[in-house]
């Protein structure tokens, strides 16, 4: 499914943009784009937090294993 988005040409992108313009209207597009950007930022921040938590947990386990060996 995600591969379909990467195979878009210039014509298809223009058609998609026209449909978006007709659906949302020219006045709401900046608001929609801003909200989409905020949502993507929240997802990215949450992903980074999860990765940081996992890395911290792995480090704690490694440290505990190394301390038990000594």
LONURO-241069 format. One record per residue: x, y, z of N, C-alpha, C in turn. Coordinates in steps of 0.2 Angstrom, whole numbers, plus 5000, padded with zeros to 4 digits. Last residue first. Layout:
> X, Y, Z, X, Y, Z, X, Y, Z $
...
END
This chain:
> 5155, 4956, 5190, 5161, 4958, 5194, 5160, 4955, 5201 $
> 5143, 4952, 5185, 5149, 4948, 5183, 5155, 4949, 5187 $
> 5134, 4962, 5189, 5134, 4955, 5192, 5140, 4951, 5190 $
> 5138, 4972, 5181, 5139, 4973, 5188, 5139, 4966, 5191 $
> 5134, 4968, 5168, 5141, 4969, 5169, 5143, 4969, 5177 $
> 5120, 4968, 5171, 5123, 4961, 5169, 5131, 4962, 5170 $
> 5118, 4981, 5173, 5116, 4976, 5178, 5120, 4970, 5177 $
> 5121, 4986, 5161, 5125, 4988, 5167, 5124, 4983, 5172 $
> 5111, 4980, 5153, 5118, 4979, 5152, 5122, 4981, 5158 $
> 5100, 4986, 5159, 5100, 4979, 5159, 5108, 4977, 5158 $
> 5102, 5000, 5156, 5101, 4998, 5162, 5103, 4990, 5163 $
> 5102, 4999, 5141, 5108, 5001, 5145, 5108, 4999, 5152 $
> 5089, 4996, 5139, 5094, 4991, 5137, 5100, 4993, 5141 $
> 5082, 5007, 5144, 5081, 5001, 5148, 5087, 4996, 5146 $
> 5087, 5017, 5136, 5089, 5017, 5143, 5088, 5011, 5146 $
> 5081, 5012, 5124, 5088, 5013, 5124, 5091, 5013, 5132 $
> 5068, 5014, 5127, 5070, 5007, 5126, 5078, 5007, 5126 $
> 5067, 5028, 5129, 5065, 5023, 5134, 5068, 5016, 5133 $
> 5070, 5032, 5116, 5074, 5034, 5121, 5073, 5029, 5127 $
> 5059, 5027, 5108, 5066, 5024, 5107, 5071, 5026, 5113 $
> 5049, 5034, 5114, 5049, 5027, 5115, 5056, 5024, 5114 $
> 5053, 5047, 5110, 5052, 5045, 5117, 5053, 5038, 5119 $
> 5052, 5046, 5096, 5058, 5047, 5099, 5058, 5045, 5107 $
> 5038, 5044, 5096, 5043, 5039, 5093, 5049, 5040, 5096 $
> 5034, 5056, 5100, 5032, 5050, 5104, 5036, 5044, 5102 $
> 5039, 5065, 5090, 5041, 5065, 5097, 5040, 5059, 5101 $
> 5031, 5060, 5079, 5039, 5060, 5079, 5041, 5060, 5086 $
> 5018, 5063, 5083, 5020, 5056, 5082, 5028, 5055, 5082 $
> 5020, 5077, 5084, 5018, 5073, 5090, 5020, 5066, 5089 $
> 5022, 5080, 5071, 5027, 5082, 5076, 5026, 5078, 5082 $
> 5010, 5076, 5065, 5016, 5072, 5063, 5022, 5074, 5068 $
> 5002, 5086, 5071, 5001, 5079, 5072, 5007, 5074, 5070 $
> 5007, 5097, 5065, 5007, 5096, 5072, 5006, 5089, 5074 $
> 5004, 5095, 5051, 5011, 5096, 5054, 5012, 5095, 5061 $
> 4990, 5095, 5052, 4994, 5089, 5050, 5001, 5089, 5052 $
> 4988, 5108, 5055, 4986, 5103, 5060, 4990, 5096, 5058 $
> 4993, 5114, 5044, 4996, 5116, 5051, 4994, 5110, 5055 $
> 4985, 5109, 5034, 4992, 5108, 5034, 4995, 5109, 5040 $
> 4973, 5115, 5038, 4973, 5108, 5038, 4981, 5106, 5038 $
> 4976, 5128, 5037, 4974, 5126, 5043, 4975, 5118, 5044 $
> 4978, 5130, 5023, 4983, 5131, 5028, 4982, 5128, 5035 $
> 4965, 5125, 5018, 4971, 5121, 5017, 4977, 5123, 5022 $
> 4954, 5134, 5020, 4955, 5129, 5025, 4962, 5125, 5024 $
> 4953, 5142, 5009, 4954, 5145, 5015, 4956, 5140, 5021 $
> 4951, 5133, 4998, 4957, 5137, 4998, 4959, 5140, 5005 $
> 4944, 5117, 5001, 4943, 5124, 5000, 4950, 5128, 5001 $
> 4943, 5104, 5003, 4944, 5108, 5009, 4943, 5115, 5007 $
> 4940, 5099, 4990, 4937, 5096, 4996, 4937, 5100, 5002 $
> 4947, 5106, 4981, 4940, 5106, 4980, 4937, 5103, 4987 $
> 4960, 5103, 4985, 4958, 5110, 4985, 4950, 5110, 4985 $
> 4960, 5089, 4984, 4961, 5092, 4990, 4958, 5099, 4990 $
> 4959, 5089, 4970, 4954, 5086, 4974, 4954, 5088, 4981 $
> 4971, 5095, 4966, 4965, 5098, 4964, 4959, 5095, 4968 $
> 4981, 5086, 4971, 4980, 5093, 4974, 4974, 5096, 4972 $
> 4978, 5075, 4963, 4977, 5074, 4970, 4976, 5081, 4973 $
> 4982, 5081, 4951, 4975, 5078, 4952, 4974, 5078, 4959 $
> 4996, 5083, 4953, 4991, 5088, 4952, 4984, 5087, 4953 $
> 5000, 5069, 4955, 5000, 5074, 4961, 4996, 5080, 4960 $
> 4998, 5064, 4942, 4994, 5062, 4948, 4994, 5066, 4954 $
> 5008, 5072, 4935, 5000, 5072, 4934, 4996, 5070, 4939 $
> 5020, 5067, 4941, 5018, 5074, 4941, 5010, 5075, 4940 $
> 5017, 5051, 4949, 5020, 5056, 4944, 5017, 5063, 4945 $
> 5019, 5040, 4962, 5015, 5045, 4959, 5020, 5050, 4954 $
> 5025, 5030, 4969, 5025, 5029, 4962, 5021, 5034, 4958 $
> 5023, 5031, 4982, 5030, 5033, 4980, 5030, 5033, 4972 $
> 5011, 5026, 4985, 5012, 5034, 4986, 5019, 5036, 4983 $
> 5012, 5013, 4983, 5008, 5016, 4979, 5009, 5024, 4979 $
> 5019, 5008, 4994, 5023, 5009, 4988, 5019, 5013, 4983 $
> 5010, 5006, 5004, 5014, 5012, 5004, 5018, 5013, 4998 $
> 5004, 4994, 5000, 5000, 5000, 5000, 5004, 5006, 5000 $
END
